[in-house]
Amino acid sequence: MNVFVTGTDTDAGKTTVSAWICSKVQTTYWKIVQTGSCSDSDVIRKFAPNTEILPEACRLRAPLSAYDAAKEEHVAIDVCKFRTNRDKIVIEGSGGLLVPIADQFLMIDAIQSTHSQVVLVSRAKMGMINHLLLTISALRSRFIPILGLVICGNLDKNIQATIEHFSHEKILTILPETDNLEQVFEETPLPHSILEALS
C-alpha cells in the first residue's frame, strides 16, 4: 500500500510532514491535486532532493478546491488519473477528506483509489480535537487504515493524552513550529509504522 498524507483541513502541515518523510527514506512523492500559484512539489525538492516526484494528477490555477477551480477554468477532471499502479509511495492530498474533486468524487475517494494507508496531520490549534475526531471517524467509516497522527506545532502533554484517549490513535510525533526545518527533520526519527509501510 501507499502512504497518503492527509490533514484535518487546509494548512494543517501536510507538505511539511510529506517533506519530513521523504527526507528520511528513499521514496517517490505524488501531490495529487495542486491548485493556486504555489507548488508543494518544490518544497519536497528543497528538503528531499533525492526524491522522485511524479506530476500532479490535477493542476489548476485558482486557489480553490479542485472542483471549483475546474469549473472556473472550464476543465473536466478525469478521476481515473487518481489511480496508480505504484506502491509504497508518499501521496499528499489537498485540504481535508471531504474536499470535492469532481462530481461524486472527494479527497477520501482518492485515498481509496490509491490503495493507501493514512498519516493524519493536524496543526496544534484551538478546535483540533474536534477536527481530528471527525476526520478519524470518516476514515474508519470507509475502513481506511490509519498509521497514526502527526501534530505540527507545540502541543501540551495533557492535550496529547486527550487526543490519544478519545481517538484511540497514536500521535507518532510532534513537529515544532520553526524556521529551521532541516534541523527538525534531521533530529526527528521516522516512526516505525511509516518506515515499515514504505519499506
Backbone as ProteinMPNN parsed JSONL, in Angstrom:
{"seq_chain_A": "MNVFVTGTDTDAGKTTVSAWICSKVQTTYWKIVQTGSCSDSDVIRKFAPNTEILPEACRLRAPLSAYDAAKEEHVAIDVCKFRTNRDKIVIEGSGGLLVPIADQFLMIDAIQSTHSQVVLVSRAKMGMINHLLLTISALRSRFIPILGLVICGNLDKNIQATIEHFSHEKILTILPETDNLEQVFEETPLPHSILEALS", "coords_chain_A": {"N_chain_A": [[0.834, -1.198, 0.0], [0.248, 2.388, -0.281], [1.417, 5.467, 1.269], [-0.599, 7.897, 2.401], [-0.689, 11.256, 2.945], [-2.772, 13.109, 4.716], [-4.902, 15.777, 5.926], [-6.506, 17.573, 8.653], [-7.581, 19.877, 7.715], [-7.12, 22.719, 5.483], [-3.771, 23.948, 5.327], [-2.809, 22.405, 7.433], [-0.386, 21.244, 7.702], [0.488, 19.328, 5.959], [2.325, 19.295, 3.781], [4.741, 19.865, 5.034], [4.993, 17.579, 6.668], [5.055, 15.607, 4.676], [7.456, 16.314, 3.395], [9.242, 15.85, 5.482], [8.982, 13.048, 5.81], [9.868, 12.193, 3.264], [12.478, 13.109, 3.351], [13.681, 11.334, 5.002], [13.627, 8.76, 4.02], [14.259, 6.844, 1.105], [12.146, 7.413, -1.464], [9.124, 7.861, -3.437], [7.284, 10.739, -4.405], [4.02, 12.108, -4.619], [1.97, 14.661, -5.34], [-1.309, 14.884, -5.49], [-3.336, 16.705, -6.175], [-2.984, 20.025, -7.131], [-3.629, 23.303, -6.538], [-3.815, 26.83, -7.209], [-1.034, 29.223, -7.115], [1.267, 28.307, -5.89], [3.676, 25.606, -5.347], [3.704, 22.547, -3.962], [5.36, 20.46, -4.52], [7.788, 21.689, -5.012], [8.672, 22.254, -2.459], [9.245, 19.723, -1.527], [11.362, 19.099, -3.257], [13.252, 20.863, -2.265], [13.772, 20.05, 0.42], [14.09, 17.322, 0.265], [15.909, 16.342, -1.901], [16.596, 14.024, -3.306], [14.334, 12.657, -3.861], [12.029, 11.033, -5.979], [9.741, 12.701, -7.99], [6.448, 12.727, -8.915], [4.318, 13.924, -11.566], [1.507, 16.08, -10.921], [-1.824, 14.784, -10.636], [-3.802, 16.509, -11.16], [-3.728, 19.865, -11.935], [-4.37, 23.176, -11.242], [-5.14, 26.677, -11.668], [-6.591, 28.469, -9.97], [-6.875, 29.282, -6.497], [-8.571, 27.296, -5.099], [-10.928, 24.668, -4.163], [-10.383, 21.648, -6.03], [-12.607, 20.983, -7.514], [-14.099, 23.423, -7.715], [-12.165, 25.109, -8.83], [-11.763, 23.841, -11.279], [-14.264, 24.199, -12.48], [-14.219, 26.964, -12.776], [-12.185, 27.247, -14.619], [-13.16, 25.872, -16.716], [-12.595, 23.126, -17.03], [-12.57, 19.619, -17.317], [-12.31, 17.191, -14.901], [-10.627, 14.178, -14.844], [-11.28, 11.435, -13.086], [-10.05, 9.008, -13.202], [-7.372, 9.453, -13.299], [-6.55, 9.477, -10.761], [-5.721, 7.089, -9.886], [-3.235, 4.586, -9.3], [-0.568, 2.423, -10.246], [1.658, 2.246, -8.833], [3.52, 1.476, -5.852], [4.041, 1.833, -2.336], [4.582, 4.601, -2.131], [4.735, 8.12, -1.293], [1.944, 10.018, -0.935], [0.409, 13.113, -1.246], [-2.43, 14.816, -0.164], [-4.959, 17.399, -0.695], [-6.207, 19.964, 1.283], [-8.899, 18.876, 3.416], [-10.539, 15.672, 4.115], [-13.078, 15.686, 2.868], [-13.021, 17.438, 0.771], [-14.161, 18.48, -2.355], [-13.404, 16.981, -5.487], [-14.32, 16.157, -8.01], [-17.577, 15.558, -9.522], [-19.289, 13.399, -7.401], [-16.904, 12.538, -6.321], [-14.599, 12.745, -3.878], [-11.835, 13.908, -1.771], [-11.375, 11.804, 0.008], [-12.188, 9.666, -1.512], [-10.141, 9.587, -3.346], [-8.09, 8.713, -1.717], [-8.881, 6.087, -1.262], [-8.819, 5.122, -3.891], [-6.151, 5.038, -4.443], [-5.183, 3.06, -2.914], [-4.249, 3.346, -0.182], [-2.631, 3.777, 3.032], [-3.124, 5.925, 5.842], [-1.483, 8.845, 7.022], [-2.337, 11.083, 9.362], [-2.563, 14.526, 9.635], [-2.438, 17.342, 11.771], [-2.636, 20.767, 12.689], [-1.454, 22.263, 15.682], [-3.819, 23.759, 17.357], [-6.659, 25.725, 18.458], [-9.645, 23.866, 18.506], [-8.69, 21.619, 17.292], [-9.032, 19.036, 18.323], [-11.704, 18.306, 17.872], [-11.719, 18.43, 15.045], [-9.843, 16.462, 14.418], [-11.087, 14.128, 15.492], [-13.447, 13.989, 13.987], [-12.37, 13.619, 11.423], [-11.009, 11.184, 11.737], [-13.201, 9.547, 12.285], [-14.502, 9.627, 9.799], [-12.589, 8.357, 8.176], [-12.543, 5.8, 9.308], [-15.124, 4.993, 8.742], [-14.931, 4.296, 6.128], [-13.224, 2.215, 6.266], [-10.478, 2.73, 6.062], [-7.092, 2.305, 6.607], [-5.251, 3.691, 9.343], [-2.145, 4.986, 9.97], [-1.198, 6.596, 11.959], [-1.024, 9.692, 13.885], [0.247, 12.971, 13.194], [1.362, 15.893, 14.644], [1.64, 19.322, 14.015], [3.345, 21.894, 15.423], [3.306, 23.317, 18.774], [2.367, 21.266, 21.408], [0.501, 20.733, 24.278], [1.095, 18.324, 26.845], [-1.12, 17.265, 28.185], [-3.199, 17.73, 26.385], [-2.326, 16.159, 24.294], [-2.6, 13.624, 25.475], [-5.377, 13.574, 25.774], [-6.24, 13.596, 23.097], [-5.227, 11.118, 22.175], [-6.595, 9.404, 23.873], [-9.36, 9.703, 23.22], [-9.38, 9.32, 20.476], [-8.231, 6.871, 20.068], [-5.945, 6.5, 18.654], [-2.45, 6.69, 17.891], [-0.256, 9.4, 18.542], [2.253, 9.959, 16.467], [4.46, 11.648, 16.206], [5.515, 14.982, 17.109], [5.961, 17.821, 15.341], [7.725, 20.668, 15.8], [6.918, 24.219, 15.517], [9.036, 26.083, 13.515], [11.783, 27.945, 12.068], [13.791, 26.506, 11.071], [13.589, 23.959, 9.501], [15.146, 21.973, 8.379], [16.884, 21.152, 10.431], [15.032, 20.172, 12.296], [13.923, 18.038, 10.838], [16.193, 16.458, 10.566], [16.701, 15.761, 13.216], [14.463, 14.399, 14.034], [13.336, 11.235, 14.234], [11.983, 8.863, 11.877], [8.87, 7.387, 12.474], [8.34, 3.906, 13.257], [6.078, 2.707, 12.103], [5.541, 4.172, 9.763], [7.951, 3.933, 8.394], [8.033, 1.164, 8.008], [5.805, 0.858, 6.35], [6.717, 1.967, 4.001], [8.815, 0.42, 3.267]], "CA_chain_A": [[0.0, 0.0, 0.0], [0.937, 3.666, -0.27], [1.212, 6.314, 2.445], [-1.319, 9.103, 1.995], [-0.628, 12.287, 3.973], [-3.964, 13.952, 4.655], [-4.979, 16.675, 7.069], [-7.821, 17.938, 9.164], [-8.066, 20.991, 6.897], [-6.064, 23.407, 4.757], [-2.664, 24.46, 6.152], [-2.606, 21.576, 8.625], [1.031, 20.865, 7.763], [0.675, 18.118, 5.139], [3.545, 19.371, 2.977], [5.854, 19.737, 5.978], [5.096, 16.171, 7.056], [5.493, 14.876, 3.486], [8.878, 16.61, 3.205], [9.948, 15.145, 6.565], [9.022, 11.618, 5.469], [10.713, 11.992, 2.08], [13.869, 13.396, 3.704], [14.194, 10.262, 5.857], [13.605, 7.462, 3.346], [14.248, 6.938, -0.355], [10.781, 7.097, -1.876], [8.541, 8.662, -4.514], [6.276, 11.675, -3.896], [2.985, 12.479, -5.585], [0.94, 15.619, -4.923], [-2.305, 14.518, -6.494], [-4.056, 17.896, -6.626], [-2.335, 21.287, -6.797], [-4.344, 24.482, -7.014], [-3.129, 28.061, -6.834], [0.248, 29.505, -7.765], [2.391, 27.65, -5.221], [3.922, 24.206, -5.717], [4.191, 21.751, -2.832], [6.462, 19.631, -5.019], [9.023, 22.456, -4.853], [9.101, 22.094, -1.064], [9.868, 18.401, -1.459], [12.655, 19.204, -3.941], [14.171, 21.603, -1.402], [14.143, 19.332, 1.637], [14.381, 15.916, -0.046], [16.268, 16.448, -3.319], [16.758, 12.722, -3.953], [13.015, 12.048, -4.02], [11.382, 11.044, -7.296], [8.489, 13.457, -7.89], [5.53, 12.458, -10.021], [3.47, 15.074, -11.897], [0.187, 16.089, -10.299], [-2.95, 14.266, -11.419], [-4.644, 17.653, -11.491], [-3.103, 21.145, -11.573], [-5.274, 24.259, -11.624], [-4.596, 27.977, -11.27], [-7.334, 29.151, -8.906], [-6.632, 28.718, -5.158], [-9.873, 26.796, -4.646], [-10.998, 23.214, -4.288], [-10.22, 21.227, -7.426], [-13.925, 21.022, -8.148], [-14.453, 24.806, -8.052], [-11.16, 25.641, -9.753], [-12.022, 23.25, -12.596], [-15.432, 24.888, -13.043], [-13.802, 28.31, -13.155], [-11.309, 27.157, -15.783], [-13.864, 25.057, -17.723], [-11.799, 21.904, -17.179], [-13.193, 18.391, -16.813], [-11.325, 16.39, -14.179], [-10.748, 12.74, -15.07], [-10.96, 10.79, -11.807], [-9.2, 7.837, -13.457], [-5.993, 9.862, -13.083], [-6.251, 9.361, -9.336], [-5.336, 5.705, -9.614], [-1.814, 4.348, -9.568], [-0.038, 1.07, -10.116], [2.839, 2.335, -7.988], [3.335, 1.004, -4.488], [4.973, 2.358, -1.333], [4.933, 5.989, -2.415], [4.126, 9.127, -0.426], [0.958, 10.794, -1.675], [-0.116, 14.225, -0.446], [-3.721, 15.343, -0.571], [-5.184, 18.845, -0.595], [-7.303, 20.227, 2.208], [-9.341, 17.754, 4.234], [-11.066, 14.472, 3.458], [-14.311, 15.869, 2.11], [-12.845, 18.437, -0.279], [-14.618, 17.905, -3.633], [-12.504, 16.994, -6.649], [-15.225, 16.089, -9.165], [-18.884, 15.039, -9.126], [-19.266, 12.071, -6.783], [-15.518, 12.139, -6.041], [-13.992, 13.596, -2.864], [-10.457, 13.538, -1.445], [-11.376, 10.482, 0.64], [-12.276, 8.685, -2.605], [-8.79, 9.492, -3.906], [-7.309, 7.856, -0.811], [-9.244, 4.693, -1.537], [-8.441, 4.724, -5.256], [-4.698, 4.857, -4.485], [-4.87, 1.933, -2.018], [-3.319, 3.966, 0.752], [-2.768, 3.957, 4.468], [-3.142, 7.369, 6.076], [-0.881, 9.615, 8.1], [-3.251, 12.205, 9.549], [-1.828, 15.693, 10.126], [-3.211, 18.46, 12.309], [-1.877, 21.831, 13.337], [-1.814, 22.452, 17.084], [-4.587, 24.999, 17.479], [-7.978, 25.568, 19.032], [-10.566, 23.129, 17.655], [-8.031, 20.493, 16.636], [-9.547, 17.747, 18.791], [-12.936, 18.057, 17.122], [-11.375, 18.171, 13.647], [-9.2, 15.15, 14.359], [-12.041, 13.045, 15.742], [-14.339, 13.915, 12.824], [-11.611, 13.046, 10.313], [-10.788, 9.768, 12.049], [-14.49, 8.871, 12.113], [-14.746, 9.477, 8.36], [-11.677, 7.329, 7.669], [-12.978, 4.485, 9.787], [-16.369, 4.635, 8.058], [-14.519, 3.713, 4.834], [-12.26, 1.146, 6.574], [-9.158, 3.149, 5.596], [-6.136, 2.141, 7.702], [-4.571, 4.889, 9.835], [-0.837, 4.671, 10.54], [-1.035, 7.402, 13.163], [-1.222, 11.137, 13.789], [1.391, 13.862, 13.339], [0.925, 17.239, 15.008], [2.573, 20.4, 13.693], [3.217, 22.964, 16.406], [3.58, 22.969, 20.165], [1.175, 20.627, 21.967], [0.546, 20.404, 25.7], [1.017, 16.877, 27.075], [-2.487, 16.899, 28.562], [-3.986, 17.7, 25.148], [-1.873, 14.959, 23.584], [-3.235, 12.47, 26.115], [-6.809, 13.623, 25.459], [-6.401, 13.183, 21.695], [-4.998, 9.676, 22.06], [-7.647, 8.709, 24.619], [-10.64, 9.716, 22.512], [-9.23, 8.86, 19.088], [-7.663, 5.516, 20.048], [-4.852, 6.517, 17.692], [-1.193, 7.157, 18.478], [0.452, 10.534, 17.971], [3.562, 9.416, 16.093], [5.467, 12.659, 16.532], [5.099, 16.382, 17.088], [6.962, 18.641, 14.658], [7.55, 22.029, 16.323], [6.994, 25.366, 14.613], [10.416, 26.556, 13.483], [12.31, 28.417, 10.788], [14.886, 25.607, 10.702], [13.008, 22.642, 9.287], [16.209, 20.99, 8.107], [17.351, 20.618, 11.703], [13.942, 19.37, 12.868], [13.846, 16.788, 10.076], [17.381, 15.658, 10.872], [16.662, 15.302, 14.608], [13.222, 13.674, 14.32], [13.338, 9.95, 13.531], [10.737, 8.433, 11.26], [8.259, 6.307, 13.246], [8.455, 2.564, 12.671], [4.904, 2.378, 11.285], [5.704, 4.8, 8.445], [9.121, 3.315, 7.772], [7.635, -0.183, 7.581], [4.858, 0.983, 5.242], [7.43, 2.372, 2.795], [9.938, -0.5, 3.038]], "C_chain_A": [[0.874, 1.255, 0.0], [0.663, 4.399, 1.042], [0.616, 7.631, 1.969], [-1.299, 10.085, 3.162], [-1.827, 13.202, 3.787], [-4.026, 14.787, 5.92], [-6.397, 16.938, 7.508], [-8.426, 19.067, 8.347], [-6.89, 21.571, 6.112], [-5.031, 23.953, 5.739], [-2.49, 23.688, 7.453], [-1.14, 21.201, 8.794], [1.352, 19.645, 6.916], [1.985, 18.146, 4.358], [4.781, 19.255, 3.852], [6.072, 18.278, 6.352], [5.566, 15.325, 5.869], [6.984, 15.075, 3.244], [9.723, 15.891, 4.255], [10.082, 13.653, 6.24], [9.991, 11.378, 4.314], [12.191, 12.249, 2.37], [14.511, 12.248, 4.471], [14.303, 8.914, 5.142], [13.565, 7.676, 1.838], [12.883, 6.499, -0.866], [10.384, 7.955, -3.067], [7.419, 9.501, -3.936], [5.297, 12.036, -5.006], [1.983, 13.414, -4.919], [-0.196, 15.466, -5.92], [-3.089, 15.705, -7.031], [-3.277, 19.124, -6.188], [-3.141, 22.428, -7.391], [-3.617, 25.729, -6.512], [-1.757, 28.157, -7.466], [1.423, 28.783, -7.126], [2.546, 26.215, -5.707], [4.479, 23.473, -4.509], [5.333, 20.837, -3.254], [7.801, 20.355, -4.886], [9.572, 22.346, -3.43], [9.799, 20.75, -0.893], [11.246, 18.43, -2.114], [13.692, 19.887, -3.047], [14.674, 20.738, -0.251], [14.507, 17.862, 1.405], [14.752, 15.802, -1.518], [16.429, 15.115, -4.039], [15.433, 12.008, -4.213], [12.542, 12.133, -5.473], [10.025, 11.724, -7.148], [7.649, 13.21, -9.136], [4.714, 13.715, -10.324], [2.088, 14.948, -11.263], [-0.866, 15.464, -11.222], [-3.818, 15.417, -11.907], [-3.955, 18.921, -11.007], [-3.95, 22.279, -12.128], [-4.798, 25.572, -11.017], [-5.291, 28.587, -10.059], [-7.082, 28.492, -7.551], [-7.942, 28.288, -4.493], [-9.817, 25.275, -4.569], [-10.846, 22.856, -5.762], [-11.54, 21.338, -8.179], [-14.281, 22.433, -8.599], [-13.449, 25.436, -9.012], [-11.385, 25.11, -11.163], [-13.227, 23.911, -13.264], [-15.037, 26.273, -13.549], [-12.972, 28.302, -14.436], [-11.907, 26.311, -16.909], [-13.068, 23.797, -18.077], [-12.59, 20.731, -16.615], [-12.108, 17.537, -16.165], [-11.631, 14.905, -14.38], [-10.328, 12.009, -13.798], [-10.129, 9.525, -11.988], [-7.728, 8.167, -13.239], [-5.574, 9.736, -11.622], [-6.009, 7.912, -8.926], [-3.859, 5.548, -9.933], [-1.487, 2.873, -9.422], [1.209, 1.052, -9.245], [2.494, 1.88, -6.576], [4.406, 1.62, -3.593], [5.489, 3.741, -1.706], [4.206, 6.905, -1.437], [3.223, 10.002, -1.281], [0.43, 11.891, -0.758], [-1.435, 14.713, -1.023], [-3.763, 16.856, -0.488], [-6.383, 19.085, 0.31], [-7.619, 19.005, 3.053], [-9.971, 16.652, 3.413], [-12.238, 14.732, 2.524], [-14.243, 17.017, 1.111], [-13.266, 17.823, -1.617], [-13.581, 18.062, -4.738], [-13.331, 17.01, -7.933], [-16.575, 15.591, -8.655], [-18.727, 13.626, -8.581], [-17.845, 11.593, -6.452], [-14.872, 13.173, -5.129], [-12.557, 13.144, -2.588], [-10.391, 12.152, -0.804], [-11.52, 9.365, -0.402], [-10.91, 8.504, -3.269], [-7.899, 8.619, -3.028], [-7.602, 6.393, -1.106], [-8.763, 4.242, -2.91], [-6.941, 4.497, -5.385], [-4.238, 3.749, -3.529], [-3.848, 2.36, -0.96], [-3.683, 3.733, 2.215], [-2.556, 5.44, 4.753], [-2.24, 7.772, 7.242], [-1.71, 10.886, 8.214], [-2.533, 13.349, 10.254], [-2.801, 16.754, 10.642], [-2.26, 19.512, 12.851], [-2.376, 21.975, 14.768], [-2.505, 23.801, 17.24], [-5.94, 24.687, 18.098], [-8.892, 24.846, 18.048], [-9.98, 21.869, 17.048], [-8.604, 19.153, 17.071], [-10.804, 17.371, 18.014], [-12.62, 17.683, 15.678], [-10.707, 16.806, 13.482], [-10.206, 14.016, 14.511], [-13.023, 12.892, 14.582], [-13.625, 13.245, 11.647], [-11.366, 11.558, 10.519], [-12.075, 8.97, 11.866], [-14.792, 8.633, 10.641], [-13.85, 8.401, 7.759], [-12.137, 5.936, 8.08], [-14.269, 4.04, 9.109], [-16.104, 4.01, 6.699], [-13.52, 2.568, 5.016], [-10.876, 1.454, 6.003], [-8.179, 3.058, 6.76], [-5.43, 3.453, 8.054], [-3.256, 4.466, 10.482], [-0.596, 5.429, 11.837], [-1.199, 8.876, 12.849], [0.119, 11.852, 13.903], [0.846, 15.263, 13.6], [2.019, 18.23, 14.655], [2.339, 21.565, 14.65], [3.516, 22.46, 17.799], [2.303, 22.468, 20.825], [1.402, 20.266, 23.421], [0.367, 18.897, 25.897], [-0.383, 16.422, 27.47], [-3.394, 16.807, 27.341], [-3.609, 16.477, 24.321], [-2.546, 13.715, 24.147], [-4.728, 12.418, 25.807], [-7.073, 13.141, 24.036], [-6.255, 11.671, 21.559], [-6.091, 8.879, 22.773], [-8.936, 8.608, 23.807], [-10.54, 9.194, 21.081], [-8.829, 7.392, 19.003], [-6.611, 5.38, 18.949], [-3.614, 7.097, 18.359], [-0.692, 8.411, 17.762], [1.886, 10.088, 17.724], [4.688, 10.37, 16.441], [4.822, 14.031, 16.512], [6.237, 17.17, 16.459], [6.776, 20.089, 15.094], [7.564, 23.083, 15.231], [8.412, 25.922, 14.671], [10.758, 27.096, 12.108], [13.419, 27.51, 10.279], [14.349, 24.182, 10.563], [14.06, 21.58, 9.021], [16.686, 20.341, 9.403], [16.298, 19.726, 12.352], [13.854, 18.026, 12.158], [15.011, 15.864, 10.44], [17.28, 15.024, 12.256], [15.45, 14.446, 14.932], [13.189, 12.364, 13.551], [11.97, 9.618, 12.95], [10.14, 7.292, 12.087], [8.276, 4.98, 12.503], [7.284, 2.265, 11.735], [5.018, 2.956, 9.883], [6.859, 4.15, 7.697], [8.776, 1.943, 7.228], [6.715, -0.124, 6.377], [5.563, 1.29, 3.924], [8.605, 1.455, 2.453], [9.542, -1.64, 2.138]], "O_chain_A": [[2.078, 1.19, 0.248], [-0.205, 4.005, 1.821], [1.25, 8.382, 1.229], [-1.823, 9.793, 4.236], [-1.894, 13.972, 2.829], [-3.291, 14.536, 6.875], [-7.359, 16.578, 6.829], [-9.648, 19.206, 8.289], [-5.806, 20.99, 6.08], [-5.374, 24.369, 6.846], [-2.07, 24.255, 8.462], [-0.7, 20.878, 9.897], [2.376, 18.995, 7.128], [2.68, 17.133, 4.28], [5.762, 18.621, 3.463], [7.205, 17.796, 6.353], [6.387, 14.424, 6.04], [7.698, 14.124, 2.924], [10.8, 15.381, 3.944], [11.158, 13.072, 6.378], [10.828, 10.478, 4.371], [13.061, 11.677, 1.713], [15.734, 12.182, 4.586], [15.004, 8.021, 5.618], [12.904, 8.596, 1.357], [12.507, 5.336, -0.716], [11.203, 8.68, -3.63], [6.677, 9.034, -3.071], [5.677, 12.24, -6.159], [1.235, 13.001, -4.033], [-0.064, 15.872, -7.075], [-3.469, 15.722, -8.202], [-2.943, 19.261, -5.011], [-3.315, 22.507, -8.607], [-2.896, 25.682, -5.516], [-1.357, 27.296, -8.25], [2.475, 28.655, -7.751], [1.672, 25.675, -6.384], [5.599, 23.745, -4.076], [6.179, 20.479, -2.435], [8.832, 19.718, -4.673], [10.786, 22.345, -3.224], [10.814, 20.649, -0.203], [12.195, 17.85, -1.587], [14.869, 19.531, -3.072], [15.875, 20.702, 0.02], [15.153, 17.236, 2.246], [13.997, 15.23, -2.303], [16.402, 15.08, -5.269], [15.414, 10.889, -4.724], [12.646, 13.182, -6.11], [9.243, 11.358, -6.27], [8.087, 13.455, -10.26], [4.445, 14.498, -9.413], [1.568, 13.845, -11.092], [-0.795, 15.607, -12.443], [-4.484, 15.314, -12.937], [-3.633, 19.05, -9.826], [-4.217, 22.34, -13.328], [-4.134, 25.582, -9.981], [-4.625, 29.169, -9.202], [-7.076, 27.264, -7.461], [-8.357, 28.84, -3.473], [-8.791, 24.667, -4.871], [-11.145, 23.668, -6.637], [-11.573, 21.739, -9.342], [-14.716, 22.63, -9.733], [-13.826, 26.202, -9.899], [-11.217, 25.845, -12.137], [-13.215, 24.155, -14.47], [-15.471, 26.7, -14.619], [-13.046, 29.233, -15.239], [-11.257, 26.062, -17.923], [-12.893, 23.454, -19.246], [-13.208, 20.843, -15.556], [-11.11, 17.2, -16.801], [-12.742, 14.442, -14.12], [-9.142, 11.97, -13.471], [-9.56, 9.021, -11.02], [-6.919, 7.266, -13.019], [-4.397, 9.871, -11.287], [-6.09, 7.569, -7.747], [-3.304, 6.293, -10.741], [-2.054, 2.171, -8.585], [1.756, -0.01, -8.951], [1.334, 1.897, -6.164], [5.524, 1.891, -4.031], [6.685, 4.017, -1.608], [3.202, 6.525, -0.833], [3.676, 10.646, -2.228], [0.047, 11.621, 0.38], [-1.543, 14.989, -2.218], [-2.75, 17.511, -0.245], [-7.443, 18.485, 0.127], [-6.74, 18.203, 3.369], [-9.949, 16.681, 2.182], [-12.374, 14.065, 1.497], [-15.273, 17.513, 0.656], [-12.776, 16.753, -1.978], [-12.968, 19.118, -4.903], [-13.059, 17.797, -8.839], [-16.703, 15.241, -7.481], [-18.114, 12.767, -9.214], [-17.606, 10.393, -6.318], [-14.626, 14.311, -5.527], [-12.114, 12.12, -3.109], [-9.444, 11.405, -1.051], [-11.033, 8.253, -0.198], [-10.563, 7.405, -3.701], [-7.057, 7.876, -3.531], [-6.692, 5.567, -1.189], [-8.342, 3.096, -3.072], [-6.494, 3.841, -6.326], [-3.039, 3.532, -3.359], [-2.75, 1.811, -0.863], [-4.841, 3.527, 2.58], [-1.883, 6.132, 3.989], [-2.231, 7.136, 8.296], [-1.778, 11.675, 7.272], [-1.966, 13.169, 11.332], [-3.837, 17.024, 10.035], [-1.209, 19.19, 13.403], [-3.568, 21.828, 15.038], [-1.858, 24.848, 17.252], [-6.316, 23.524, 18.243], [-8.91, 25.189, 16.866], [-10.683, 21.125, 16.364], [-8.659, 18.221, 16.268], [-10.94, 16.237, 17.554], [-13.186, 16.729, 15.144], [-10.977, 16.086, 12.52], [-10.18, 13.052, 13.745], [-13.39, 11.77, 14.233], [-14.205, 12.405, 10.958], [-11.5, 10.766, 9.587], [-12.049, 7.851, 11.355], [-15.28, 7.566, 10.269], [-14.299, 7.617, 6.923], [-12.115, 5.005, 7.275], [-14.489, 2.844, 8.921], [-16.943, 3.28, 6.172], [-13.026, 2.014, 4.034], [-10.183, 0.559, 5.519], [-8.41, 3.672, 7.802], [-5.061, 4.225, 7.17], [-3.251, 3.682, 11.431], [0.129, 4.956, 12.712], [-1.474, 9.264, 11.713], [1.016, 11.4, 14.615], [-0.017, 15.754, 12.872], [3.19, 18.005, 14.959], [1.256, 22.148, 14.676], [3.93, 21.316, 17.984], [1.279, 23.151, 20.808], [2.368, 19.583, 23.762], [-0.424, 18.268, 25.194], [-0.791, 15.312, 27.128], [-4.25, 15.927, 27.26], [-4.471, 15.836, 23.719], [-3.007, 12.856, 23.396], [-5.282, 11.338, 25.601], [-8.007, 12.376, 23.793], [-7.068, 11.022, 20.903], [-6.468, 7.799, 22.32], [-9.533, 7.535, 23.722], [-11.518, 8.68, 20.538], [-9.059, 6.741, 17.984], [-6.41, 4.302, 18.389], [-3.719, 7.903, 19.285], [-0.701, 8.48, 16.533], [2.644, 9.866, 18.669], [5.744, 9.951, 16.914], [3.732, 14.219, 15.972], [7.35, 17.185, 16.983], [5.746, 20.685, 14.78], [8.14, 22.883, 14.161], [8.929, 26.2, 15.753], [10.117, 26.758, 11.113], [13.934, 27.715, 9.18], [14.62, 23.316, 11.395], [13.888, 20.42, 9.395], [16.869, 19.125, 9.465], [16.615, 18.664, 12.889], [13.726, 16.988, 12.807], [14.839, 14.655, 10.599], [17.716, 13.89, 12.458], [15.402, 13.826, 15.994], [13.03, 12.376, 12.33], [10.937, 10.041, 13.47], [10.84, 6.321, 12.376], [8.232, 4.941, 11.274], [7.471, 1.641, 10.69], [4.635, 2.303, 8.913], [6.751, 3.854, 6.507], [9.176, 1.591, 6.118], [6.82, -0.955, 5.475], [5.076, 0.922, 2.855], [9.308, 1.683, 1.468], [10.364, -2.507, 1.841]]}, "name": "protein", "num_of_chains": 1, "seq": "MNVFVTGTDTDAGKTTVSAWICSKVQTTYWKIVQTGSCSDSDVIRKFAPNTEILPEACRLRAPLSAYDAAKEEHVAIDVCKFRTNRDKIVIEGSGGLLVPIADQFLMIDAIQSTHSQVVLVSRAKMGMINHLLLTISALRSRFIPILGLVICGNLDKNIQATIEHFSHEKILTILPETDNLEQVFEETPLPHSILEALS"}
